Amino acid sequence: MISKEISQHKTNLKNYFDGEGFDRWAAIYSDAENLSFVRKTIAQGHHQMLAIAHQWLTDTSDVDTVLDAGCGTGLFSVAMANQGYAVTAIDISPKMVSKTRQYAEQSNVIDNMGFVVGDIENLQMHYDAVACFDVLVHYPPDPFIALVNHLAQRCSKTLLLTYAPYNRFLAGLHRIGGWFPQDNRRTEIQMTPDTIVVNALASAGMRIHRSASVSRGFYHVKLVQAFAS
């Protein structure tokens, strides 16, 4: 069962990404030219991570259906739909889902996609692959573990996710980020030790197949691909 802690997190995130956060993150995802230094490094890191994830998924056999959990503006969803996958894009933010639909229409892949506004934990459908990028970074250990377990239950083949790995250097960078003007700051990031991720996946019946660290300026995540044990 999803805890009240997760529900509160999701309520806060929905309010943020449907409010002041929408324009900020839509600009970051689009890699706009007028980004500040902080946002530019986040955009560069995010695009680098997506490129790796794209390659990993296309290298994975027996995948036809993909869930993009926390689709944002649809960069990954549309890229996968363009490769011929049947993609479901879900986000708690109606504005993000609308942006994804618009992008899909512009890219002529709308027929390969479905769109859902809602919480990830309400999904009961199953997919060959589930991707969850830069979403779990917002959750502390207990909610993180619960969401990983739920995502693992939704996929029959492979799960791709990112998390913010913990180390002292990155913790220092986040403290430095707090000194920047408010409009340059990221949303709150929760750093998760590698052991928690490994154990969470193992308890969900999955094992890590490969991982990659992506570090660009103020963007630091670890991308992992896991398969059912």
C-alpha positions as CSV (number, residue, x, y, z in Angstrom):
1,M,0.0,0.0,0.0
2,I,1.3,3.5,-0.8
3,S,1.9,5.5,2.3
4,K,0.6,8.9,3.3
5,E,4.2,10.1,3.0
6,I,4.3,9.2,-0.7
7,S,0.8,10.8,-1.3
8,Q,2.0,14.0,0.3
9,H,5.1,14.0,-1.8
10,K,3.0,13.6,-5.0
11,T,0.6,16.3,-4.0
12,N,3.6,18.7,-3.5
13,L,5.1,17.7,-6.8
14,K,1.9,18.0,-8.7
15,N,1.4,21.5,-7.3
16,Y,4.9,22.5,-8.2
17,F,5.0,21.0,-11.8
18,D,1.6,22.4,-12.6
19,G,2.6,25.8,-11.2
20,E,5.9,27.7,-11.1
21,G,7.9,24.6,-11.9
22,F,6.3,23.9,-15.3
23,D,7.9,26.8,-17.2
24,R,11.2,26.2,-15.5
25,W,11.4,22.5,-16.3
26,A,9.8,22.7,-19.7
27,A,12.7,25.1,-20.6
28,I,15.3,22.7,-19.1
29,Y,13.9,19.8,-21.0
30,S,13.9,21.7,-24.2
31,D,17.5,22.9,-23.7
32,A,16.5,26.5,-24.4
33,E,19.3,28.9,-25.3
34,N,18.6,31.4,-22.5
35,L,19.1,29.0,-19.6
36,S,21.1,30.0,-16.6
37,F,24.4,28.1,-16.0
38,V,22.8,25.9,-13.3
39,R,19.8,25.0,-15.5
40,K,22.0,24.5,-18.6
41,T,24.1,21.8,-16.8
42,I,20.9,20.1,-15.7
43,A,19.6,20.1,-19.3
44,Q,22.9,18.7,-20.6
45,G,23.0,16.0,-18.0
46,H,19.3,15.0,-18.6
47,H,19.8,14.7,-22.3
48,Q,22.9,12.6,-21.8
49,M,21.1,10.3,-19.5
50,L,18.2,9.9,-21.9
51,A,20.6,9.0,-24.7
52,I,22.0,6.2,-22.7
53,A,18.6,4.9,-21.7
54,H,17.4,5.1,-25.3
55,Q,20.3,2.9,-26.4
56,W,19.8,0.4,-23.6
57,L,16.2,0.0,-24.3
58,T,16.6,-0.4,-28.0
59,D,19.3,-3.0,-27.3
60,T,16.8,-5.0,-25.1
61,S,15.0,-7.8,-26.9
62,D,11.3,-8.7,-26.6
63,V,10.1,-5.2,-25.7
64,D,7.0,-3.9,-27.5
65,T,5.2,-1.9,-24.8
66,V,6.8,0.8,-22.7
67,L,5.5,2.9,-19.7
68,D,7.2,6.3,-19.2
69,A,6.4,6.9,-15.6
70,G,6.8,10.6,-15.0
71,C,7.0,11.6,-18.6
72,G,7.7,15.3,-18.2
73,T,7.5,16.9,-21.6
74,G,7.8,13.6,-23.4
75,L,11.4,13.5,-24.6
76,F,11.8,9.8,-23.9
77,S,8.2,8.8,-24.7
78,V,8.3,10.4,-28.1
79,A,11.7,9.0,-28.9
80,M,10.5,5.5,-28.0
81,A,7.3,5.9,-30.0
82,N,9.4,7.0,-32.9
83,Q,11.2,3.7,-32.7
84,G,7.9,1.8,-33.0
85,Y,7.2,1.0,-29.4
86,A,3.7,1.3,-28.0
87,V,4.2,3.9,-25.3
88,T,2.1,5.0,-22.4
89,A,3.1,8.4,-20.9
90,I,1.9,9.2,-17.4
91,D,2.6,12.2,-15.2
92,I,0.9,13.7,-12.2
93,S,1.0,17.1,-13.9
94,P,-1.7,17.7,-16.5
95,K,0.4,20.4,-18.1
96,M,3.3,18.0,-18.6
97,V,1.0,15.4,-20.1
98,S,-0.5,18.1,-22.4
99,K,3.0,19.1,-23.5
100,T,3.9,15.4,-24.2
101,R,0.7,15.0,-26.3
102,Q,1.6,18.2,-28.2
103,Y,5.1,17.0,-28.9
104,A,3.8,13.6,-30.0
105,E,1.5,15.2,-32.5
106,Q,4.3,17.4,-33.8
107,S,6.4,14.3,-34.2
108,N,3.7,12.3,-35.9
109,V,3.8,9.4,-33.4
110,I,0.5,10.1,-31.6
111,D,-0.9,6.8,-32.9
112,N,1.8,4.9,-31.0
113,M,1.1,6.6,-27.7
114,G,-1.4,6.7,-24.8
115,F,-1.6,9.5,-22.3
116,V,-2.5,9.3,-18.6
117,V,-2.8,12.1,-16.0
118,G,-2.5,10.6,-12.6
119,D,-0.4,8.9,-9.9
120,I,2.0,6.1,-10.9
121,E,0.8,4.0,-8.0
122,N,-2.7,3.9,-9.4
123,L,-1.6,2.1,-12.5
124,Q,-2.4,-1.6,-12.6
125,M,-1.5,-2.4,-16.2
126,H,1.6,-4.3,-17.2
127,Y,4.2,-3.4,-19.7
128,D,7.3,-5.0,-21.2
129,A,9.4,-2.1,-20.0
130,V,9.0,0.6,-17.4
131,A,11.1,3.8,-17.4
132,C,11.1,6.2,-14.5
133,F,13.6,9.0,-14.9
134,D,14.3,11.8,-12.4
135,V,11.2,11.1,-10.4
136,L,12.4,8.8,-7.6
137,V,15.1,11.4,-6.8
138,H,12.4,13.3,-4.9
139,Y,11.7,10.5,-2.4
140,P,13.4,9.5,0.9
141,P,14.2,5.8,1.5
142,D,10.9,4.3,2.6
143,P,8.7,5.9,-0.1
144,F,11.5,5.2,-2.6
145,I,11.5,1.5,-1.8
146,A,7.7,1.3,-2.0
147,L,7.6,3.0,-5.4
148,V,10.4,0.8,-6.8
149,N,8.4,-2.2,-5.8
150,H,5.3,-0.9,-7.5
151,L,7.1,-0.1,-10.7
152,A,8.8,-3.5,-10.7
153,Q,5.3,-5.1,-10.5
154,R,4.2,-3.2,-13.6
155,C,7.0,-4.5,-15.9
156,S,7.4,-8.0,-17.3
157,K,10.8,-7.5,-18.8
158,T,12.9,-4.6,-17.7
159,L,12.9,-1.6,-15.5
160,L,15.0,1.5,-16.1
161,L,15.3,4.2,-13.4
162,T,17.4,7.0,-12.1
163,Y,18.3,8.0,-8.6
164,A,20.5,10.5,-6.9
165,P,23.5,8.6,-5.4
166,Y,24.7,9.7,-2.1
167,N,28.2,10.9,-1.5
168,R,29.7,13.8,0.4
169,F,30.8,15.7,-2.7
170,L,27.3,15.7,-4.1
171,A,25.9,16.7,-0.7
172,G,28.2,19.7,-0.8
173,L,27.1,20.6,-4.3
174,H,23.5,20.6,-3.2
175,R,24.3,22.9,-0.3
176,I,26.1,25.2,-2.7
177,G,23.0,25.1,-4.9
178,G,21.0,26.5,-2.0
179,W,23.0,29.7,-2.2
180,F,21.8,30.4,-5.7
181,P,18.8,32.7,-6.4
182,Q,15.5,31.0,-5.8
183,D,14.6,30.9,-9.5
184,N,17.8,28.9,-10.3
185,R,17.2,26.2,-7.7
186,R,16.1,22.7,-8.4
187,T,13.3,21.0,-6.5
188,E,14.4,19.1,-3.4
189,I,16.6,16.1,-4.2
190,Q,16.9,13.1,-1.9
191,M,20.2,11.2,-2.2
192,T,19.9,7.4,-1.9
193,P,22.7,5.0,-1.1
194,D,23.4,2.4,-3.7
195,T,22.7,-0.4,-1.2
196,I,19.1,0.8,-0.8
197,V,18.6,0.6,-4.5
198,V,20.1,-2.8,-4.9
199,N,18.1,-4.2,-2.0
200,A,14.9,-2.5,-3.1
201,L,15.2,-4.1,-6.5
202,A,16.1,-7.5,-5.1
203,S,13.1,-7.5,-2.8
204,A,11.0,-6.7,-5.9
205,G,12.4,-9.7,-7.7
206,M,14.8,-7.8,-9.9
207,R,18.6,-7.6,-10.4
208,I,20.6,-4.8,-11.9
209,H,21.9,-5.6,-15.4
210,R,23.9,-2.4,-15.9
211,S,24.3,1.1,-14.6
212,A,25.9,4.4,-15.6
213,S,26.7,7.5,-13.6
214,V,25.8,10.8,-15.4
215,S,27.4,13.9,-13.9
216,R,27.2,17.3,-15.5
217,G,27.5,20.4,-13.3
218,F,24.4,20.3,-11.0
219,Y,23.0,17.2,-12.6
220,H,24.1,14.0,-10.9
221,V,22.2,10.7,-11.2
222,K,22.8,7.0,-11.6
223,L,20.9,5.3,-14.3
224,V,20.2,1.6,-13.8
225,Q,18.6,-1.1,-15.9
226,A,17.2,-4.1,-14.0
227,F,15.7,-7.4,-15.2
228,A,13.4,-9.8,-13.5
229,S,15.4,-12.4,-11.6
